[in-house]
């Protein structure tokens, strides 16, 4: 109590004062049995001091007398109380229960250890701060957000697991095809399919969206063919290109395709396919076109010696809009991008990957 009351006088007079400045206070011994229940707690709960003293705070007082919403709330309160008895204090933890007459009470619980004159822990000392209407509204919003977050995580976990199963089947079937007599074109199709599988597997591993948001994705470093990347990226856009009646123009030389590059192939495919699909979605349809350019430049070292190639891939399209409708079109374009990038993650992910794959 010395932590909260720095005046001399009768402790009981202060704690049990009907003064509204004194908060609802209750305390326990080292076994979490109730040994303090002040006047403010009596008013807040509807239970008199004599009816709760000596009872277990977990289960009897809060759980039976003052009903809680469920076993999760009881478990959380038990952890908070036992943590205080062990010396770990808790401040402003949301705590809700039902008044004796059935009214639902929302408050903030602060739990601290109680010590004797020798400094030994002899129990827990707790007080409640009654939630204002604004705080109650904040609690409501917080609960709704937590519920939505939990539901979203369950849905995400379900989707990841259910997609992994057929993906494993596709991978196994492709492995069987590799052992058959395939033509060169068929081998290339199989290689493209395998590259897309690897990209899907990488995306399914991104269940922790926080890692995408803060840019902490892990990238693999390996050599791969630039042609395999281009083929995988183009294959992901072909269905939409045909649906929208667009022509795909490739300006990529055989020399560029033959280059062996270094980095994370699946992430680079993810970046390039996102950009290509966005160009396809925004190109005029039908009769429009999307063009892919790839250029390679020799990167020189500090002493002027030629080093590794630096590859630049770009996507182009023509958009014909009357001048007077340009503003309206820009608004539509922005809306379309927002619709394809929920929460901004897909827009952020390519930027994140490009930044991380610089070798730094």
TAUR-V256646 format. One record per pair of residues at least 12 apart in sequence whose ideal C-beta (glycine too) atoms are under 10 Angstrom apart, sorted by the first residue. I is the first residue (numbers start at 1). J is the second residue. Records with the same first field share a line. If there is no record, write none. Layout:
I=J, J
//
This chain:
1=14, 15, 25, 27, 36, 112, 114, 115, 125
2=115, 117
3=89, 112, 113, 114, 115, 125
4=23, 25, 110, 112, 125, 127
11=36
12=36, 38
14=38
15=27, 36, 37, 38, 39, 40, 41, 127
16=36, 37, 38, 39, 40, 41, 42, 49
17=38, 39, 40
18=38, 39, 40, 42, 43
19=39, 40
20=40, 43
21=40
22=38, 39, 40, 127
23=38, 40, 41, 44, 107, 110, 126, 127, 128, 129, 130
24=37, 38, 39, 40, 41, 42, 43, 44, 45, 105, 107, 109, 126, 127, 128, 129, 130
25=37, 38, 39, 40, 41, 125, 126, 127, 128
26=38, 40, 41, 44, 45, 49, 52, 53, 57, 61, 62, 109, 111, 124, 125, 126, 127, 128
27=57, 84, 111, 112, 114, 122, 123, 124, 125, 126, 127
28=56, 57, 58, 61, 81, 82, 84, 85, 111, 114, 122, 123, 124, 125, 126
29=54, 57, 85, 114, 122, 123, 124
30=85, 86, 113, 114, 120, 121, 122, 123, 124
31=56, 57, 85, 123
32=56, 57, 58, 59, 61, 78, 81, 82, 84, 85, 123, 124
33=52, 53, 54, 55, 56, 57, 58, 60, 61, 123
34=49, 51, 52, 53, 54, 55, 56, 57, 58, 60, 61, 62, 65, 123
35=52, 53, 54, 57, 114, 122, 123, 124
36=49, 52, 53, 114, 123, 124, 125, 126
37=49, 50, 51, 52, 53, 55, 57, 61
38=127
40=127, 128, 130
41=61, 66, 126, 127, 128
42=100
43=99
44=66, 97, 99, 103, 105, 107, 128, 130
45=61, 62, 65, 66, 97, 98, 99, 100, 101, 103, 105, 128
46=65, 66, 98, 99, 100, 101, 102, 103, 105
47=61, 65, 66, 99, 100
48=100
51=65, 100
52=65, 66
56=78, 81
57=77, 78, 81, 124, 126
58=74, 75, 77, 78, 79, 80, 81, 82
59=74, 77, 78
61=97
62=74, 77, 78, 81, 95, 97, 98
63=77, 78, 97
65=97, 98, 100
66=96, 97, 98, 99, 100, 105
67=97, 98, 99, 100, 102, 104
68=95, 96, 97, 98
69=96, 97, 98, 104
73=94, 95, 96, 97
74=97
76=93, 94, 95, 109
77=93, 95, 96, 97, 109, 111, 126
79=93
80=93, 95, 109, 110, 111, 124, 126
81=109, 111, 123, 124, 126
82=111, 124
83=111, 113, 124
84=109, 110, 111, 112, 113, 114, 121, 123, 124, 125, 126
85=111, 113, 114, 121, 122, 123, 124
86=113, 121, 124
87=112, 113, 115, 121, 124
88=111, 112, 113
89=110, 111, 112, 113, 124, 125
90=109, 110, 111, 112, 124, 126
91=108, 109, 110, 111, 112, 129
92=107, 108, 109, 110, 129, 135
93=107, 108, 109, 110, 111
94=106, 107, 108, 109, 131, 135, 138, 139, 142, 143
95=107, 108, 109, 110, 111, 126, 128, 129, 131
96=109, 131, 136, 139, 143
97=128
104=136
105=128, 130, 131
106=128, 130, 131, 132, 135, 136, 139, 140
107=127, 128, 129, 130, 131, 135, 136, 139
108=127, 128, 129, 130, 131, 135, 139
109=126, 127, 128, 129
110=125, 126, 127, 128, 129
111=124, 125, 126, 127
112=124, 125, 126, 127
113=125
114=126
152=209
153=207, 208, 209
156=206, 207, 208, 209
157=207
159=204, 207
160=203, 204, 205, 206, 207
161=204
163=200, 201, 203, 204
164=200, 201, 204, 205
167=197, 200, 201, 204
168=197, 201
170=193, 194, 196, 197, 200
171=193, 194, 197, 198, 200, 201
173=193
174=190, 191, 193, 194, 197
175=190, 194
177=189, 190, 193
178=190, 191, 194
188=227, 228, 231
189=231, 235
191=225, 227, 228, 231, 232
192=227, 228, 229, 230, 231, 232, 233, 234, 235, 236
193=231, 232, 235
194=228, 232
195=224, 225, 228, 229, 231, 232, 233, 235, 236, 265, 266, 269
196=231, 232, 233, 235, 236, 266, 269, 273
197=232, 266
198=220, 232, 265, 266, 269
199=229, 232, 233, 236, 265, 266, 267, 268, 269, 270, 273
200=266, 270
201=266
202=217, 219, 220, 264, 265, 266, 267, 269, 270
203=266, 267, 270, 349
205=217, 218, 266
206=270, 345, 349
209=343, 345, 349
211=352
212=343, 344, 345, 346, 348, 349, 352, 353
213=343, 344, 345, 348, 349, 352
214=348, 352
215=348, 349, 351, 352, 353, 355, 356
216=352, 356
217=264, 267, 349, 352, 353, 356, 357
218=264, 267, 356
219=263, 264, 266, 267, 268, 352, 353, 356, 357, 359
220=263, 264, 265, 266, 267, 357
221=262, 263, 264, 357, 359
222=261, 262, 263, 264, 265
223=260, 261, 262, 263, 265
224=260, 261, 262, 263, 264, 265, 266, 268, 269
225=257, 258, 259, 260, 261, 265
226=252, 256, 257, 258, 259, 260, 261, 265, 268, 294, 296, 309, 311, 313
227=252, 254, 256, 257, 258, 259, 260, 294
228=257, 265, 269
229=257, 261, 263, 265, 266, 268, 269, 272, 273, 294, 311, 313
230=250, 252, 256, 257, 269, 272, 292, 294, 313
231=257, 269
232=265, 266, 268, 269, 270, 272, 273
233=268, 269, 270, 271, 272, 273, 274, 275, 276, 277, 292, 313, 315
234=248, 250, 252, 272, 273, 276, 292
235=269, 273
236=269, 270, 272, 273, 274, 276, 277, 280
237=272, 273, 276, 277, 278, 279, 280, 281, 290, 292, 315
238=280
239=280
240=276, 277, 280, 281, 285
241=276, 277, 280, 283, 285, 288, 289, 290
243=280, 285, 286
244=280, 281, 283, 284, 285, 286, 287, 288, 290
245=283, 284, 285, 286, 287, 288
246=279, 280, 283, 284, 285, 286, 287, 288, 289, 290, 317
247=283, 286, 287, 288, 289, 290, 291
248=276, 280, 289, 290, 291, 292
249=289, 290, 291, 292, 293, 316, 317
250=290, 291, 292, 293, 294
251=291, 292, 293, 294, 295, 314, 316
252=292, 293, 294, 295, 313
253=294, 295, 296
255=296
256=293, 294, 295, 296, 309, 311, 313
257=294
259=294, 296, 309, 311
260=309
261=296, 308, 309, 310, 311
262=308, 309, 357, 359
263=311, 353, 356, 357, 358, 359
264=353, 356, 357
266=353
267=349, 350, 352, 353, 354, 356, 357
268=311, 313, 350, 353, 354, 357
269=353
270=346, 349, 350, 353
271=313, 349, 350, 351, 352, 353, 354, 357
272=292, 313, 315, 350, 353, 354
273=350
274=340, 341, 346, 347, 349, 350, 353
275=313, 314, 315, 350
276=290, 292, 313, 315
277=290, 315, 340, 346
278=315, 336, 337, 340, 341, 346, 347, 350
279=291, 292, 314, 315, 316, 317, 319
280=315, 317
281=333, 336, 337, 339, 340
282=317, 319, 329, 332, 333, 336, 337, 340
283=315, 316, 317, 318, 319
284=317, 318, 319, 320, 321
288=317, 318, 319, 320
289=316, 317, 318
290=315, 316, 317, 318
291=314, 315, 316, 317, 318
292=313, 314, 315, 316
293=312, 313, 314, 315, 316
294=311, 312, 313, 314
295=309, 310, 311, 312, 313, 314
296=308, 309, 310, 311, 312
297=309, 310, 311, 312
298=310
308=359
319=333
321=333
//
